C-alpha cells in the first residue's frame, strides 16, 4: 500500500522515532519522551502519531481527532517533532499494521517505536504485540512508578535476550529487531488521565 503523500524528510537512512497514542490531551510528558529519544537515540525526527481511536480506550471522553491534533501541535512546538494523523490516512487501527505499512513503504528508513514504561507493561494486551517487537526496534522511556514493573513484565521478560544496555542506545535505530532499550531520564509525572480529571 502506498501513502498518498511522500514525506520529503524521509530520505534514505533517516532515523525516525514513532510515538503513538490518543494524545487526549497531549502534554509535556509526551514532549519530554520525544526530546529524550531525539538526543539519546540520535534521531532525525519524532512523529507523534495521533490515533483516531485507540482500540483499548473507550470513546466516551475522547476529544475529536482535529482537536487532539491541534493540541498536540501546540505542545510539540519543536522543528524535529512532527504531529501526524498517519493512521487516519492509512486506515489502520492497530500499531502492528501501521508499522508494517511504514516499513514496507520506506524500507531504507530506520524506524523506532517509542513508548513510556507504563505502555510497556500493558503491551501484551496489544494486537500482534510480539510482531511489533519483531518489526522495529523499541525504546522504552521510564515513567514515575512504572520502570521496575515494566522491566519485570511479560513483554520485557519475553524479549529479555533482545534488550541492549543504555550505553548502546544510539545504535538501537539501526539494529535488526527484536531489539529494545530502557532509557532513564528526568521523570515527568504528568499524565493525560490526570489532566482530563483536572479539566473536569
Residue pairs with C-beta under 8 A, 6 or more apart in sequence:
1 90
1 101
1 104
1 105
2 105
3 86
3 89
3 90
3 101
3 105
4 89
5 89
9 44
9 45
9 82
10 16
10 106
10 109
11 109
12 108
12 109
13 108
13 109
13 110
14 44
14 45
14 109
14 110
15 41
15 42
15 43
15 44
15 45
15 109
15 110
15 112
15 173
15 174
16 43
16 44
16 45
16 46
16 47
16 109
16 110
16 111
16 112
17 34
17 37
17 38
17 41
17 43
17 45
17 46
17 47
17 111
17 112
17 113
17 114
17 139
18 46
18 47
18 49
18 99
18 102
18 111
18 112
18 113
18 114
18 136
19 30
19 33
19 34
19 37
19 46
19 47
19 48
19 49
19 114
19 115
20 48
20 49
20 51
20 87
20 95
20 98
20 113
21 30
21 48
21 49
21 50
21 51
21 54
22 50
22 51
22 53
22 54
22 57
22 62
22 68
22 192
23 30
23 48
23 50
23 51
23 68
23 69
23 71
23 72
23 192
24 57
24 61
24 62
24 63
24 68
24 192
24 196
25 63
25 68
25 71
25 72
25 75
25 192
25 195
25 196
26 48
26 68
26 71
26 72
26 74
26 75
26 76
26 192
27 75
27 190
27 191
27 192
27 195
28 75
28 188
28 190
29 116
29 143
29 188
29 189
29 190
29 191
30 48
30 72
30 75
30 76
31 75
31 76
31 77
31 78
31 81
32 185
32 186
32 188
33 114
33 116
33 141
34 46
34 48
34 76
34 78
34 81
34 114
35 78
36 141
36 183
36 185
37 43
37 46
37 112
37 114
37 139
37 141
37 183
38 46
38 80
38 81
40 139
40 169
40 170
40 183
40 185
41 112
41 139
41 169
41 170
41 172
41 173
42 170
42 173
43 80
43 112
43 173
44 80
45 80
45 81
45 82
46 80
46 81
46 82
46 114
47 82
47 83
47 84
47 86
48 72
48 76
48 81
48 82
48 83
48 84
49 84
49 85
49 86
49 87
49 98
50 65
50 68
50 69
50 72
50 83
50 84
50 85
50 87
51 87
52 65
52 85
52 87
52 88
53 59
53 62
53 93
55 93
55 94
55 127
56 122
56 125
56 126
61 196
63 71
65 85
65 88
69 83
69 85
72 83
73 83
76 82
76 83
86 98
86 102
87 93
87 98
90 97
90 98
90 101
92 98
92 101
94 126
94 127
94 128
95 113
95 126
95 127
95 128
95 132
96 126
96 127
96 128
96 129
96 131
96 132
96 135
97 128
99 111
99 113
99 132
99 135
99 136
100 131
100 135
102 109
102 111
103 111
103 135
103 136
110 173
110 174
111 136
111 173
112 136
112 137
112 138
112 139
112 172
112 173
113 132
113 136
113 137
113 138
113 139
114 138
114 139
114 141
115 123
115 138
115 139
115 140
115 141
116 140
116 141
116 142
116 143
116 146
117 140
117 141
117 142
117 143
117 146
117 147
117 149
117 150
117 182
118 143
118 146
118 150
120 140
120 146
120 150
120 153
120 155
120 156
121 146
121 149
121 150
121 153
121 155
123 129
123 132
123 153
123 154
123 155
124 153
124 154
124 155
126 132
129 155
130 158
132 138
133 155
133 158
133 159
133 162
133 177
133 178
133 180
134 177
134 178
135 177
136 177
137 172
137 173
137 175
137 177
137 178
137 179
137 180
137 181
138 177
138 178
138 179
138 180
138 181
139 169
139 172
139 180
139 181
139 183
140 150
140 180
140 181
140 182
140 183
141 182
141 183
141 185
142 150
142 182
142 183
142 184
142 185
142 187
143 187
143 188
144 187
144 188
144 189
147 182
147 184
150 156
150 182
151 182
156 163
159 178
159 180
162 177
162 178
162 179
162 180
163 179
163 180
163 181
163 182
164 171
164 172
164 175
164 179
164 180
164 181
165 181
166 181
166 182
166 183
166 184
168 181
169 181
169 183
172 179
172 180
172 181
